[in-house]
Each structure stands twice: as structure tokens, then as C-alpha cells.
Amino acid sequence: MSITKVTRNYQITVPRDIREQANIKEGNKLVMTIEKDEIKIKKLDEDVFKRAFGSWKDEGIGDSVNYVRNIRKGWEKRRKRLGL
């Protein structure tokens, strides 16, 4: 366990032992959550977002806007076919 102080600008410093154990580097983003009376800080895994970004391109779907438009067009066709 490490102790850190909140500055007058509400900033904190991540202690060295925590930075080293979590492999936190300058520029990394941290996610803070609160559960009951505990504040939890977690390193953001940006690789998840990078891997997911553009994941529909390889499926021949195109970008997300066109994907949603295609779903809506499909619904319009089904709605007309069902007489709704």
C-alpha cells in the first residue's frame, strides 16, 4: 500500500512502486471508478480500442454509419413485407 497526497488542484502523484508494478508510463491514461466507499484506479488498455477500431471494415460492412443505415433499410423492407 502506498499513500499519496491530493494537491490544491485535486491532482495526485502515482507512487513509484505502484507505477513500476502497473507499468504506468508518462502519457498513459488511467480509469477511476468508485465502488461503495472505495476509489479504484486502473490503467486503460488502449490496445482494446485500437483493435476494435475499424473492425467492421474487413467484414465488407464499411464504416459504422453505413452499417446502421443498412440495418435500418433492412428493417424498412421487412416492415413493408409484413404490412406494418
Z-matrix of the N, CA and C atoms (Angstrom, degrees):
N
C 1 1.436
C 2 1.524 1 108.16
N 3 1.318 2 115.08 1 140.33
C 4 1.458 3 121.65 2 177.46
C 5 1.519 4 108.94 3 -125.30
N 6 1.311 5 115.17 4 154.37
C 7 1.462 6 120.74 5 179.33
C 8 1.521 7 108.43 6 -117.39
N 9 1.320 8 116.30 7 137.11
C 10 1.456 9 122.04 8 177.36
C 11 1.523 10 108.54 9 -133.14
N 12 1.300 11 116.13 10 159.78
C 13 1.458 12 121.43 11 -175.75
C 14 1.530 13 109.76 12 -110.18
N 15 1.318 14 116.62 13 142.63
C 16 1.461 15 122.01 14 175.45
C 17 1.529 16 107.26 15 -86.94
N 18 1.337 17 116.75 16 127.10
C 19 1.463 18 120.72 17 179.93
C 20 1.514 19 110.18 18 -80.40
N 21 1.326 20 116.52 19 175.87
C 22 1.465 21 119.91 20 -179.15
C 23 1.527 22 111.83 21 -66.24
N 24 1.330 23 117.89 22 -19.77
C 25 1.472 24 121.88 23 175.44
C 26 1.534 25 111.60 24 -93.96
N 27 1.327 26 116.31 25 14.90
C 28 1.470 27 123.42 26 179.10
C 29 1.521 28 112.73 27 62.27
N 30 1.316 29 116.87 28 33.06
C 31 1.459 30 121.47 29 176.76
C 32 1.523 31 108.80 30 -101.41
N 33 1.331 32 115.11 31 153.96
C 34 1.461 33 120.48 32 175.44
C 35 1.517 34 109.11 33 -129.04
N 36 1.319 35 116.27 34 157.09
C 37 1.455 36 122.19 35 173.87
C 38 1.520 37 107.58 36 -107.92
N 39 1.318 38 116.23 37 131.04
C 40 1.462 39 119.68 38 176.90
C 41 1.532 40 106.94 39 -78.82
N 42 1.313 41 117.18 40 121.25
C 43 1.458 42 119.92 41 -177.87
C 44 1.531 43 112.71 42 -59.70
N 45 1.331 44 115.19 43 150.81
C 46 1.461 45 121.47 44 -174.83
C 47 1.525 46 112.39 45 -55.16
N 48 1.331 47 118.42 46 -46.77
C 49 1.467 48 119.31 47 -176.81
C 50 1.527 49 111.57 48 -62.18
N 51 1.319 50 117.36 49 -35.96
C 52 1.464 51 120.88 50 177.57
C 53 1.531 52 110.02 51 -69.99
N 54 1.342 53 117.25 52 -43.88
C 55 1.477 54 121.16 53 178.64
C 56 1.516 55 110.53 54 -57.98
N 57 1.312 56 116.44 55 -43.94
C 58 1.464 57 119.85 56 -177.89
C 59 1.518 58 111.61 57 -68.50
N 60 1.332 59 117.37 58 -43.62
C 61 1.465 60 119.90 59 -179.67
C 62 1.522 61 112.02 60 -65.18
N 63 1.345 62 116.89 61 -37.52
C 64 1.462 63 120.97 62 -178.09
C 65 1.522 64 112.10 63 -91.49
N 66 1.329 65 117.54 64 -1.13
C 67 1.468 66 122.84 65 -178.70
C 68 1.531 67 110.99 66 55.52
N 69 1.330 68 115.52 67 46.46
C 70 1.463 69 121.26 68 179.10
C 71 1.521 70 108.17 69 -87.12
N 72 1.304 71 115.86 70 125.98
C 73 1.463 72 122.88 71 179.87
C 74 1.527 73 109.33 72 -115.35
N 75 1.311 74 115.88 73 163.15
C 76 1.459 75 120.92 74 177.27
C 77 1.524 76 109.26 75 -58.80
N 78 1.312 77 116.37 76 132.72
C 79 1.465 78 121.55 77 -179.79
C 80 1.513 79 113.61 78 95.71
N 81 1.351 80 117.97 79 -16.02
C 82 1.462 81 119.70 80 176.47
C 83 1.527 82 109.42 81 -63.56
N 84 1.316 83 115.99 82 153.00
C 85 1.455 84 121.14 83 177.44
C 86 1.519 85 108.57 84 -105.83
N 87 1.323 86 115.07 85 141.99
C 88 1.455 87 121.26 86 179.21
C 89 1.521 88 109.07 87 -117.62
N 90 1.319 89 115.86 88 143.67
C 91 1.457 90 122.33 89 178.39
C 92 1.523 91 107.33 90 -105.17
N 93 1.323 92 115.87 91 128.64
C 94 1.456 93 120.63 92 178.63
C 95 1.520 94 109.09 93 -112.39
N 96 1.322 95 115.72 94 130.74
C 97 1.459 96 121.05 95 176.76
C 98 1.517 97 108.25 96 -130.28
N 99 1.309 98 115.67 97 160.47
C 100 1.456 99 120.08 98 176.26
C 101 1.515 100 108.07 99 -124.73
N 102 1.314 101 115.78 100 129.59
C 103 1.458 102 122.62 101 178.95
C 104 1.520 103 107.35 102 -128.75
N 105 1.306 104 115.03 103 114.55
C 106 1.464 105 122.24 104 -173.90
C 107 1.516 106 108.33 105 56.03
N 108 1.315 107 119.32 106 -113.41
C 109 1.453 108 120.88 107 -178.68
C 110 1.531 109 112.13 108 -109.99
N 111 1.336 110 117.89 109 19.62
C 112 1.459 111 122.03 110 -178.95
C 113 1.520 112 111.29 111 -114.64
N 114 1.313 113 116.57 112 136.89
C 115 1.458 114 122.34 113 173.45
C 116 1.517 115 106.83 114 -99.08
N 117 1.323 116 116.55 115 126.62
C 118 1.467 117 121.13 116 -179.68
C 119 1.517 118 108.92 117 -114.79
N 120 1.320 119 115.75 118 136.17
C 121 1.456 120 121.99 119 179.22
C 122 1.522 121 107.42 120 -120.48
N 123 1.339 122 115.22 121 130.02
C 124 1.445 123 120.98 122 -176.49
C 125 1.523 124 109.04 123 -133.89
N 126 1.314 125 116.99 124 142.63
C 127 1.456 126 121.23 125 176.87
C 128 1.527 127 108.23 126 -71.83
N 129 1.336 128 116.70 127 131.29
C 130 1.462 129 121.77 128 179.88
C 131 1.517 130 109.17 129 -75.00
N 132 1.312 131 116.35 130 127.77
C 133 1.465 132 121.29 131 177.78
C 134 1.522 133 108.03 132 -89.05
N 135 1.330 134 116.20 133 88.63
C 136 1.469 135 120.56 134 -177.34
C 137 1.517 136 112.29 135 -69.35
N 138 1.339 137 117.34 136 -20.27
C 139 1.461 138 119.43 137 178.38
C 140 1.516 139 111.34 138 -61.78
N 141 1.334 140 117.54 139 -30.93
C 142 1.467 141 121.04 140 178.09
C 143 1.523 142 109.43 141 -60.71
N 144 1.341 143 116.49 142 -44.76
C 145 1.456 144 120.26 143 179.97
C 146 1.529 145 111.03 144 -68.09
N 147 1.314 146 116.67 145 -40.08
C 148 1.469 147 119.97 146 -179.95
C 149 1.516 148 110.92 147 -64.86
N 150 1.340 149 116.80 148 -39.29
C 151 1.466 150 119.53 149 179.41
C 152 1.526 151 111.24 150 -68.83
N 153 1.338 152 116.60 151 -35.22
C 154 1.463 153 120.44 152 -177.85
C 155 1.526 154 112.04 153 -79.28
N 156 1.343 155 117.75 154 -27.14
C 157 1.456 156 121.42 155 -176.94
C 158 1.528 157 109.95 156 -61.90
N 159 1.303 158 115.99 157 125.00
C 160 1.455 159 120.95 158 178.42
C 161 1.515 160 113.87 159 74.19
N 162 1.323 161 117.08 160 16.82
C 163 1.464 162 119.66 161 -175.69
C 164 1.528 163 112.52 162 -66.30
N 165 1.329 164 117.45 163 -20.75
C 166 1.464 165 119.62 164 178.92
C 167 1.507 166 112.17 165 -80.64
N 168 1.320 167 118.86 166 -16.63
C 169 1.469 168 120.40 167 -176.29
C 170 1.527 169 111.43 168 -58.54
N 171 1.329 170 116.97 169 -41.62
C 172 1.458 171 120.45 170 -176.95
C 173 1.522 172 112.58 171 -71.70
N 174 1.319 173 116.84 172 -15.37
C 175 1.460 174 120.96 173 -179.69
C 176 1.524 175 112.10 174 -87.78
N 177 1.309 176 117.83 175 0.85
C 178 1.450 177 121.27 176 -179.07
C 179 1.516 178 113.10 177 76.07
N 180 1.324 179 117.11 178 12.83
C 181 1.453 180 121.71 179 -177.82
C 182 1.520 181 110.91 180 -85.98
N 183 1.310 182 117.48 181 -31.87
C 184 1.453 183 121.53 182 -176.50
C 185 1.514 184 110.37 183 92.75
N 186 1.301 185 116.33 184 -155.46
C 187 1.460 186 118.51 185 -178.45
C 188 1.524 187 110.96 186 -79.53
N 189 1.321 188 116.49 187 172.34
C 190 1.458 189 121.32 188 -174.26
C 191 1.526 190 112.80 189 -65.67
N 192 1.322 191 117.69 190 -32.89
C 193 1.467 192 120.36 191 -179.98
C 194 1.527 193 109.50 192 -65.04
N 195 1.312 194 116.81 193 -46.83
C 196 1.469 195 119.83 194 178.13
C 197 1.526 196 111.71 195 -65.56
N 198 1.316 197 116.70 196 -34.04
C 199 1.458 198 120.61 197 177.92
C 200 1.529 199 110.21 198 -61.02
N 201 1.326 200 116.60 199 -47.51
C 202 1.467 201 120.57 200 179.41
C 203 1.526 202 110.45 201 -65.30
N 204 1.328 203 117.14 202 -40.60
C 205 1.471 204 119.80 203 178.09
C 206 1.520 205 111.04 204 -60.03
N 207 1.328 206 117.17 205 -41.50
C 208 1.465 207 120.65 206 179.00
C 209 1.519 208 111.48 207 -64.73
N 210 1.319 209 117.04 208 -38.57
C 211 1.466 210 119.71 209 177.01
C 212 1.527 211 109.86 210 -62.97
N 213 1.341 212 116.67 211 -44.45
C 214 1.469 213 120.51 212 -179.94
C 215 1.526 214 111.17 213 -63.50
N 216 1.337 215 117.45 214 -41.59
C 217 1.468 216 120.15 215 178.22
C 218 1.521 217 110.12 216 -61.69
N 219 1.340 218 115.89 217 -41.14
C 220 1.464 219 120.00 218 178.78
C 221 1.509 220 111.37 219 -62.02
N 222 1.331 221 116.51 220 -39.78
C 223 1.452 222 120.26 221 178.47
C 224 1.521 223 110.51 222 -66.26
N 225 1.316 224 117.48 223 -40.81
C 226 1.470 225 120.67 224 178.52
C 227 1.528 226 110.09 225 -58.92
N 228 1.318 227 117.16 226 -43.85
C 229 1.471 228 120.92 227 179.24
C 230 1.527 229 110.68 228 -63.36
N 231 1.330 230 117.02 229 -45.12
C 232 1.472 231 119.94 230 179.98
C 233 1.526 232 110.97 231 -64.82
N 234 1.323 233 116.61 232 -39.68
C 235 1.465 234 121.09 233 -179.89
C 236 1.526 235 110.49 234 -62.51
N 237 1.339 236 117.68 235 -44.89
C 238 1.461 237 121.73 236 179.23
C 239 1.536 238 110.23 237 -64.64
N 240 1.331 239 115.82 238 -42.11
C 241 1.454 240 120.18 239 -179.30
C 242 1.523 241 110.87 240 -62.89
N 243 1.335 242 117.12 241 -37.05
C 244 1.450 243 120.91 242 -179.69
C 245 1.532 244 112.99 243 -84.56
N 246 1.335 245 115.85 244 -6.22
C 247 1.449 246 120.54 245 178.73
C 248 1.528 247 113.52 246 73.05
N 249 1.315 248 115.62 247 31.37
C 250 1.483 249 119.60 248 -179.88
C 251 1.505 250 111.30 249 -92.06
